[in-house]
Amino acid sequence: MMNPTLTTLLNHRSIRHFTDEKLTAEEVTTLVDAAQHTPTSTFSQQYSIISVTDPQKLATLGNITGHHWLEDAGHFFLFLADQYRNSQLITATPRAIANLHSTDKFLAGIFDASIAVEAMVVAGESLGLGSTIMGSVLNDAPQLIDLFHLPELTFPVFGLAVGHPAEEPEQKPRMPQSLMHFTNDYQPLVADDPTLAAYNQVITDYYQSRGKQQREETFSHHIATELARDPQQRAKLNQALEYQGFLQK
Ligand SMILES: Cc1cc2nc3c(=O)[nH]c(=O)nc-3n(C[C@H](O)[C@H](O)[C@H](O)COP(=O)(O)O)c2cc1C
């Protein structure tokens, strides 16, 4: 079963090297339009997007994420969870304002931003553009809040570097569906699961065959490495969430 939409979705890979060509204003508007047409929780449109074009701000983002290549992308978008706009629309009821500070509404902003960013990724790919989502903007949330003058009830969620691809990386193989798509009941991994062992081998082969950064790595080892990172790097997150007025009940 195949059609152009599925072809685009199934051909996805993150792109981290771009040509010098910047996105046109029309391309930027089209990508934002695609993002805007995603479903949003309770039709509250609880996210915003900042286009970052200031070279100094891009350089700061390069420092925060460690991804200096974002400075050469065709365009950079910063996605925010945003309950501030809606707080400005309601002046009357204290209960409604209090609701905007809740965990529920924080999550709603995260959901809306997450769905919107992926629509932008796919829309870009349908136009021949490549991109990488960057959660690493959260390495320094307080600095982002300062840099972009983010008001209370907003929070940075991720960046998206978009541009004309200057690489065609191999696709990263996904796990077999039997490990992540269940029917009616959750299925934990079983010890020495042969499907997992086979997938670990697929990932080892992927890293060994890929052109650069060759390394020996199974999926299990990859997860262990990711989780061994020092949580202190994101220690300011809770404080920043509190500062922005989120998670109050
Ligand atoms: C929420 C989120 C945050 C991500 N953050 C980063 C990031 O900070 N830096 C980066 O290089 N890639 C980032 N990625 C991209 C993933 O590394 C990438 O999607 C994953 O390795 C699978 O590769 P693929 O997209 O090429 O299939 C992020 C992806 C998601 C969904």
The ligand as an ORCA input file, in Angstrom:
! r2SCAN-3c Opt
* xyz 0 1
  C      11.452     15.499     20.646
  C      12.697     15.288     19.809
  C      13.866     15.910     20.168
  C      15.010     15.754     19.377
  N      16.135     16.447     19.704
  C      17.222     16.352     18.921
  C      18.364     17.151     19.183
  O      18.392     17.945     20.119
  N      19.426     17.023     18.372
  C      19.428     16.180     17.300
  O      20.437     16.119     16.588
  N      18.344     15.426     17.004
  C      17.256     15.501     17.788
  N      16.138     14.781     17.492
  C      16.145     13.909     16.309
  C      16.348     12.438     16.712
  O      17.672     12.236     17.129
  C      16.026     11.562     15.505
  O      14.691     11.738     15.142
  C      16.265     10.084     15.825
  O      17.639      9.839     16.030
  C      15.802      9.193     14.682
  O      16.457      9.564     13.490
  P      15.645     10.002     12.198
  O      14.810     11.201     12.549
  O      16.708     10.339     11.176
  O      14.813      8.840     11.786
  C      14.985     14.908     18.245
  C      13.787     14.268     17.902
  C      12.664     14.456     18.668
  C      11.376     13.782     18.254
*
